[in-house]
Amino acid sequence: MFDPSRDQVRQFFFDAWAKFRAGRPLTDLEAMATGHIGRHPEYHAVLEQPERYREREWPPESGETNPFLHLSMHLSIGEQLSIDQPPGVKTRYLALAERLGDEHAAQHAVMDCLAEMVWRAQRDNLPPDGTAYLLCLERKCLS
C-alpha cells in the first residue's frame, strides 16, 4: 500500500506542477494531478513557491482550504471512481455530474461526503463507513 508522508505528498504536487509548466513529460498520476491543479488556479501561486508553502499549516479554524489535502482528495475520488469502490460510488457520482451539469462540481459534492466520512472515522476511532458515505452521496443526488 502506498502511504506517503505529508512532505512527500506536497513534494509530489510541487514537482508535478513544475514539470507541467516546463512542458516536461508527466507520469499518468502527475497528469491527473495537474488536471485538477489546472481547475484550481487559486492554488497555482502556492505550488509555484515550494520554499514558502512546504511547511505551511492550514488549520480548519483559519477558514482556508489546504490545497494539498484538496488536491489529494480529488485524486482519491478519481481512484474510487475508476474501481467503483465503494460499490455504487461511480453511479452516484455520474448522477451528481448529470444533475449539476459539471463533473468538477460533482467531485466537490463527493468530496464533502468523503471528508465527512473520514472526519467521523477519526473522531470515533472506527474504520470509514462506506455505507454512510454512499447515503451522503444519495442525499446529494436528491437535493
Secondary structure, 3 states (H helix, E strand, C coil): CCCCCHHHHHHHHHHHHHHHHHCCCCCHHHHHHHHHHHCCHHHHHHHCCHHHHCCCCCCHHHCCCCHHHHHHHHHHHHHHHHHCCCCCHHHHHHHHHHHHCCHHHHHHHHHHHHHHHHHHHHHHCCCCCHHHHHHHHHHHHHC
